Amino acid sequence: MDLKNKAIIITGASSGIGEATAKKLAKDGAQVVLMARRKDKLEDLKQAIEKEGGTALVVTGDVTKKKDFDHVVSKTIENYGKVDALINNAGLMPLSFVEKLKTEEWDTMVDVNIKGVFNGVAAVLPKMKENKGGHIINISSMAAHRYFPGGAVYCATKAAVKMFSEGLRQELAPKYGINVTSIEPGAVATELTDTITDEDIKENIKKMQEMTTLEAEDIANAIHYTLMQPSRVNINDIYLVPSEQQ
């Protein structure tokens, strides 16, 4: 698949995996739509992409709000006439032990990590069905496969994303030609750990950071590989972890 002039929405584009993916795809000719809440970060990214000859559109929005996602899709169609792919990347990881009962953090993870993905799919699906094709990529995690201390709720959200992706694939790919992929990384050097408030967890994270983690660009490369496949090929999931991670 040639990415030139493909309209691709990327959530959580203001940093980390989203930012790296936007740069990678734009460099290959994609028309990237940058969605996140931090407009200043998105504008900086847009300038960086355009400086390299790429095309980018900034549309701020909160993935937990359906109307925001609908607005992003509307602006994408207004500017590019179509939606070729959606990368549901926005996510949070405020890890904590269940006994701490940080229920507000649990709710936030469910809202962003699960409902945010649902909202994205609901927003792009009508247009993709109309076009009889498209690609939905959901960022799940190694956490969808195994529990780790303090990750009970986070792991649950990412397991939900993985299973939702498989359900989408089976329902949409054969009938509408819409491919669906779950990307499942291990430890990645991003801002994801910045939201952790549980002091006991912070100590564990410090130990994890002693190993060589994946870089955001590694995930961007996996996403690029997935999008480059011909429409007859559906990459169900990509599970990639640091070589040092057990």
VEXZANU-336932 format. One record per residue: x, y, z of N, C-alpha, C in turn; residue in one letter. Coordinates in steps of 0.001 Angstrom, whole numbers, padded with zeros to 6 digits, always signed. Layout:
# VEXZANU-336932
XYZXYZXYZA/...
***
This chain:
# VEXZANU-336932
+000842-001203+000000+000000+000000+000000+000872+001245+000000M/+000542+002168-000864+001229+003450-000921+000535+004409+000046D/+001282+005031+000949+000679+005931+001925+000482+007342+001388L/+000956+007617+000204+000851+008959-000349-000608+009397-000438K/-000878+010562+000173-002207+011176+000187-003265+010356+000921N/-002841+009429+001772-003789+008707+002613-004087+009553+003849K/-005367+009768+004141-005768+010570+005296-005829+009687+006535A/-004952+009986+007497-004814+009115+008666-004949+009934+009948I/-005940+009605+010756-006154+010272+012044-005330+009568+013118I/-004609+010348+013902-003779+009798+014980-004166+010479+016288I/-004652+009706+017252-004981+010283+018555-003747+010228+019460T/-003753+011088+020480-002590+011151+021359-001350+011541+020598G/-001519+012441+019621-000419+012774+018704+000561+013796+019268A/+000298+014320+020448+001130+015403+020963+002465+014943+021534S/+002645+013636+021708+003907+013147+022262+004052+011652+022010S/+005205+011110+022373+005420+009671+022384+005142+008961+021085G/+004420+007847+021184+004128+006999+020026+003347+007763+018969I/+002380+008563+019393+001576+009323+018445+002410+010294+017639G/+003290+011014+018311+004153+011975+017632+005105+011275+016662E/+005745+010212+017127+006689+009481+016279+005993+008890+015054A/+004771+008389+015254+004016+007796+014156+003621+008851+013137T/+003192+010004+013617+002812+011084+012709+003990+011478+011820A/+005156+011613+012402+006350+011977+011629+006701+010899+010605K/+006630+009653+011030+006976+008526+010149+006030+008453+008957K/+004729+008544+009204+003751+008399+008134+003740+009610+007210L/+003904+010810+007789+003931+012024+006977+005146+012025+006047A/+006251+011505+006543+007462+011426+005725+007244+010540+004509K/+006305+009596+004634+006009+008671+003537+004828+009151+002690D/+004400+010396+002916+003380+010983+002058+001968+011001+002595G/+001744+010459+003794+000395+010453+004360-000023+011860+004789A/-001327+012109+004742-001901+013354+005246-002357+013073+006669Q/-001536+013439+007630-001818+013053+009011-002683+014103+009708V/-003671+013604+010446-004556+014465+011234-004184+014267+012688V/-003706+015326+013321-003150+015252+014665-004216+015606+015697L/-004591+014629+016516-005610+014845+017544-005021+014653+018939M/-005227+015621+019784-004850+015555+021202-005436+016796+021864A/-005213+016953+023148-005754+018114+023850-004776+019288+023870R/-003471+019005+023757-002457+020057+023882-002176+020693+022513R/-002872+021793+022238-002766+022422+020921-001354+022907+020621K/-000666+023451+021632+000681+023964+021390+001620+022859+020922D/+001511+021689+021533+002348+020554+021138+002009+020106+019717K/+000727+020091+019401+000298+019677+018066+000785+020662+017006L/+000733+021949+017308+001196+022956+016354+002698+022831+016123E/+003446+022548+017184+004891+022342+017037+005169+021139+016137D/+004392+020071+016335+004562+018865+015530+004194+019145+014078L/+003128+019867+013859+002711+020229+012497+003830+020990+011781K/+004430+021933+012477+005525+022713+011879+006712+021824+011539Q/+007023+020885+012438+008146+019983+012196+007888+019105+010977A/+006645+018639+010847+006279+017788+009712+006332+018574+008406I/+005795+019784+008422+005775+020604+007214+007182+021044+006810E/+008040+021223+007785+009426+021588+007502+010124+020494+006709K/+009686+019249+006914+010250+018108+006198+009479+017797+004909E/+008549+018689+004544+007807+018511+003306+006518+017717+003446G/+006103+017422+004677+004910+016635+004908+003655+017479+005038G/+002530+016798+005200+001232+017466+005335+000580+017042+006644T/+000126+018030+007417-000502+017719+008703-001622+018696+008989A/-002649+018188+009656-003793+018995+010074-003957+018849+011578L/-004058+019968+012284-004250+019957+013740-005733+020120+014058V/-006282+019173+014820-007662+019291+015311-007649+018846+016770V/-007722+019787+017676-007691+019425+019089-008979+018704+019481T/-008847+017812+020458-010019+017082+020908-009690+016114+022023G/-010721+015759+022760-010625+014816+023865-011293+013517+023410D/-010556+012408+023411-011095+011145+022891-012272+010627+023706V/-012428+011104+024927-013539+010636+025759-014859+011317+025390T/-014801+012312+024510-016000+013054+024114-016356+012720+022665K/-017512+012105+022474-017937+011697+021138-017988+012868+020171K/-018464+014010+020643-018591+015168+019756-017228+015651+019277K/-016204+015518+020103-014855+015906+019694-014358+015006+018573D/-014598+013714+018711-014162+012768+017678-014930+013003+016383F/-016226+013254+016492-017021+013540+015300-016497+014781+014589D/-016067+015770+015383-015516+017005+014820-014213+016717+014068H/-013371+015868+014636-012103+015519+013984-012366+014837+012639V/-013298+013912+012628-013629+013220+011378-014204+014199+010361V/-015056+015108+010823-015652+016109+009937-014576+016989+009299S/-013610+017438+010104-012528+018292+009587-011615+017504+008643K/-011431+016222+008930-010614+015381+008052-011248+015273+006672T/-012542+015029+006642-013263+014906+005376-013307+016257+004651I/-013487+017321+005434-013525+018666+004847-012215+019002+004137E/-011082+018584+004746-009774+018914+004191-009259+017891+003181N/-009553+016609+003423-008965+015564+002587-009990+014693+001852Y/-011270+014879+002170-012319+014178+001449-012545+012734+001832G/-011817+012241+002821-011921+010820+003167-011218+010553+004489K/-011405+009343+005006-010645+008851+006159-010146+007464+005783V/-008850+007331+005585-008275+006044+005184-007887+005173+006371D/-007483+005810+007460-007048+005022+008616-007218+005822+009899A/-007425+005096+010984-007492+005675+012321-006509+004928+013201L/-005671+005672+013909-004754+005068+014877-005184+005522+016264I/-005848+004630+016994-006314+004904+018358-005135+004711+019313N/-004404+005786+019532-003179+005704+020319-003303+006316+021710N/-004223+007254+021907-004325+007947+023199-004532+006949+024331A/-003785+007126+025409-003915+006213+026543-003267+006769+027797G/-003684+006239+028940-003136+006634+030230-002752+005401+031032L/-001782+005546+031938-001351+004414+032750-001033+004823+034188M/-002006+005362+034931-001769+005672+036347-001859+004400+037201P/-000806+003628+037180-000781+002342+037892-000953+002540+039399L/-001613+001574+040029-001733+001588+041482-002196+000214+041941S/-001885-000135+043175-002382-001386+043738-003869-001224+044053F/-004637-002241+043780-006096-002161+043912-006505-001730+045315V/-005805-002213+046329-006189-001891+047707-006107-000400+048016E/-005386+000364+047188-005311+001819+047401-006627+002499+047009K/-007474+001772+046253-008793+002264+045841-008739+003644+045177L/-007845+003801+044236-007768+005043+043466-008811+004981+042338K/-010065+004974+042755-011154+004713+041815-011304+005793+040745T/-010947+007031+041071-011019+008084+040051-010028+007790+038927E/-008857+007273+039283-007875+006911+038264-008365+005721+037449E/-009047+004780+038102-009616+003641+037361-010603+004159+036305W/-011481+005072+036750-012492+005609+035834-011843+006321+034647D/-010784+007074+034933-010101+007804+033858-009483+006853+032852T/-008880+005766+033350-008292+004783+032434-009354+004129+031565M/-010473+003778+032162-011564+003176+031385-012071+004161+030334V/-012223+005417+030729-012735+006434+029812-011799+006657+028622D/-010510+006772+028886-009547+007064+027817-009161+005800+027056V/-008739+004768+027787-008171+003583+027144-009203+002717+026426N/-010421+002688+026947-011458+001846+026324-012492+002700+025583I/-013158+003593+026312-014211+004388+025661-013643+005281+024562K/-012409+005746+024742-011775+006561+023712-011630+005796+022411G/-011284+004520+022519-011180+003655+021337-012561+003443+020718V/-013553+003168+021560-014929+002997+021074-015387+004243+020307F/-015125+005414+020887-015564+006663+020261-014905+006865+018899N/-013624+006506+018818-012918+006651+017550-013501+005767+016469G/-013753+004522+016828-014324+003578+015870-015712+004045+015427V/-016521+004468+016375-017880+004922+016042-017854+006132+015112A/-016839+006986+015280-016760+008203+014468-016332+007926+013030A/-015401+006979+012832-014874+006747+011475-015609+005656+010715V/-016305+004772+011412-016881+003599+010761-017875+003921+009638L/-018812+004848+009822-019742+005131+008723-019032+005518+007431P/-017989+006352+007539-017263+006793+006349-016479+005644+005728K/-015866+004802+006557-015109+003673+006031-016026+002662+005347M/-017199+002444+005921-018170+001545+005286-018595+002100+003931K/-018806+003384+003893-019191+004044+002637-018092+003892+001589E/-016837+003998+002030-015689+003877+001118-015334+002431+000806N/-015995+001497+001525-015704+000064+001367-014225-000258+001606K/-013685+000324+002654-012296+000035+003002-011763+000998+004041G/-010617+000648+004597-009984+001479+005608-009172+000603+006542G/-008552+001231+007519-007728+000483+008473-007859+001132+009841H/-008193+000343+010843-008255+000798+012230-007131+000112+012999I/-006274+000915+013603-005173+000383+014404-005361+000846+015846I/-005475-000109+016749-005648+000194+018168-004372-000151+018929N/-003916+000777+019749-002718+000524+020548-003131-000155+021850I/-002880-001446+021905-003107-002221+023121-001772-002269+023877S/-001386-003408+024379-000159-003478+025175+000202-004925+025480S/+001446-005119+025810+001886-006382+026392+001033-006705+027624M/+000536-005645+028268-000300-005805+029465-001607-006528+029169A/-001976-006641+027897-003176-007393+027538-002951-008895+027696A/-001685-009291+027785-001320-010707+027867-000953-011158+029276H/-000443-010228+030074+000013-010637+031408-000127-009503+032429R/-000477-009878+033626-000588-008925+034731+000808-008586+035256Y/+000969-007357+035724+002179-006980+036452+001765-006147+037651F/+002553-006110+038724+002155-005454+039965+001672-004022+039766P/+000473-003759+040258-000106-002429+040150-000866-002203+038860G/-000881-003208+037994-001473-003020+036676-002831-003654+036477G/-003516-004023+037540-004781-004751+037391-005772-004028+036480A/-006003-002749+036747-006981-002004+035947-006412-001693+034565V/-005171-001267+034510-004545-000959+033222-004529-002192+032322Y/-004118-003320+032871-004091-004561+032091-005489-004908+031586C/-006481-004690+032429-007863-004974+032035-008281-004101+030859A/-007898-002816+030883-008281-001926+029780-007605-002359+028480T/-006350-002770+028565-005641-003141+027343-006082-004507+026821K/-006500-005391+027718-007072-006667+027285-008394-006406+026557A/-009140-005425+027040-010397-005064+026390-010147-004539+024980A/-009113-003711+024827-008778-003168+023503-008369-004285+022549V/-007590-005231+023057-007158-006354+022213-008357-007176+021741K/-009263-007518+022638-010419-008325+022265-011384-007544+021381M/-011570-006262+021669-012421-005425+020823-011867-005384+019403F/-010547-005297+019290-009909-005269+017969-010196-006546+017197S/-010110-007679+017867-010369-008945+017195-011838-009050+016778E/-012727-008577+017635-014136-008573+017270-014403-007677+016069G/-013778-006510+016055-013905-005601+014922-013415-006256+013643L/-012249-006895+013734-011665-007525+012542-012627-008551+011950R/-013163-009396+012804-014032-010453+012300-015340-009904+011725Q/-015821-008807+012292-017074-008232+011811-016889-007346+010580E/-015758-006633+010513-015615-005602+009488-014771-005996+008278L/-013704-006765+008505-012801-007070+007390-013476-007872+006278A/-014147-008984+006590-014762-009770+005508-015895-009042+004798P/-016655-008262+005542-017867-007639+005002-017622-006310+004306K/-016702-005509+004879-016504-004160+004359-015082-003867+003883Y/-014184-004813+004024-012802-004572+003613-012058-003627+004535G/-012528-003508+005786-011867-002643+006772-010959-003503+007638I/-009676-003341+007491-008722-004129+008270-008549-003542+009669N/-008253-004413+010625-008112-003988+012021-006882-004653+012625V/-006082-003858+013324-004841-004366+013919-004707-003898+015363T/-004238-004788+016218-003907-004452+017601-002389-004433+017737S/-001841-003301+018162-000401-003169+018399-000161-003300+019893I/+000729-004230+020290+000875-004581+021706+002333-004483+022170E/+002773-003276+022520+004165-003079+022936+004396-003418+024403P/+005649-003762+024684+006101-003859+026060+006509-002472+026545G/+007505-002388+027399+007915-001107+027968+008466-000170+026891A/+007926+001045+026860+008335+002045+025878+008723+003327+026607V/+009745+003993+026132+010189+005256+026730+009262+006382+026269A/+008193+006636+027028+007239+007709+026708+006839+008412+028001T/+005849+009316+027906+005336+010026+029080+004320+009195+029860E/+004086+007952+029446+002993+007157+030002+003090+006989+031520L/+004301+006922+032044+004462+006700+033486+004315+007983+034309T/+004190+009130+033635+004130+010399+034363+002866+010555+035191D/+001821+009776+034876+000542+009926+035586+000451+009060+036840T/+001496+008316+037161+001459+007427+038326+001570+008232+039618I/+000617+008017+040533+000630+008725+041819+000927+007792+042989T/+000857+006500+042779+001115+005513+043834+002618+005418+044071D/+003070+005838+045249+004500+005900+045546+005160+004519+045490E/+004424+003469+045906+004982+002116+045864+005264+001693+044420D/+004398+002081+043510+004570+001744+042099+005749+002504+041508I/+005912+003749+041912+007005+004573+041370+008362+003912+041600K/+008512+003249+042730+009771+002554+043011+009994+001411+042034E/+008923+000676+041735+009031-000426+040775+009367+000082+039377N/+008796+001227+039017+009029+001801+037695+010497+002204+037540I/+011084+002717+038612+012497+003104+038557+013371+001912+038196K/+013041+000750+038739+013809-000456+038435+013626-000861+036971K/+012388-000741+036480+012107-001108+035102+012866-000203+034133M/+013003+001073+034509+013652+002025+033631+015161+001809+033528Q/+015684+000891+034335+017106+000585+034246+017430-000243+033010E/+016422-000916+032429+016665-001707+031225+016506-000824+029988M/+016960-001322+028870+016814-000611+027603+015407-000866+027068T/+014575+000147+027129+013185+000005+026687+013072+000238+025184T/+011885-000013+024665+011593+000343+023284+011534+001866+023169L/+011773+002380+021974+011586+003794+021688+010269+003962+020938E/+009702+005162+021018+008442+005427+020319+008562+005134+018828A/+009739+005374+018272+009967+005128+016849+009828+003652+016494E/+010109+002769+017446+009960+001329+017194+008493+000981+016957D/+007617+001600+017707+006186+001352+017543+005700+001991+016246I/+006217+003172+015948+005865+003839+014695+006236+002967+013501A/+007380+002304+013580+007805+001416+012495+006856+000238+012334N/+006376-000286+013454+005431-001404+013404+004111-000970+012777A/+003664+000221+013124+002430+000758+012554+002600+000980+011049I/+003735+001533+010669+004035+001766+009254+004016+000452+008482H/+004640-000568+009039+004665-001889+008398+003240-002411+008175Y/+002412-002253+009181+001029-002723+009097+000266-002013+007978T/+000417-000702+007913-000302+000087+006915+000199-000160+005499L/+001428-000607+005372+002015-000811+004045+001587-002119+003386M/+000867-002957+004095+000438-004227+003515-000692-004005+002508Q/-000777-004846+001476-001903-004747+000548-003207-005030+001280P/-004319-004536+000745-005604-004634+001440-006023-006075+001708S/-005492-007024+000935-005850-008436+001145-005206-009019+002403R/-004256-008290+002985-003516-008773+004158-003961-008018+005397V/-004435-008752+006397-004759-008140+007689-003749-008618+008729N/-002983-007699+009256-002089-008018+010377-002936-007954+011643I/-003262-009099+012203-004157-009123+013361-003567-008386+014557N/-002342-008742+014923-001691-008056+016031-000176-008127+015890D/+000469-007151+016478+001930-007115+016552+002303-006968+018020I/+003042-007943+018508+003429-008008+019926+004941-007821+019982Y/+005409-006656+020438+006837-006378+020440+007272-005880+021811L/+008367-006431+022303+008854-006087+023637+010354-005817+023583V/+010875-005090+024566+012320-004896+024640+013045-006234+024779P/+014182-006348+024183+014943-007592+024253+015268-007981+025694S/+015394-006986+026578+015757-007246+027973+014550-007536+028864E/+013350-007343+028350+012159-007493+029190+011720-008961+029249Q/+011489-009452+030447+011076-010847+030624+009567-010978+030560Q/
***
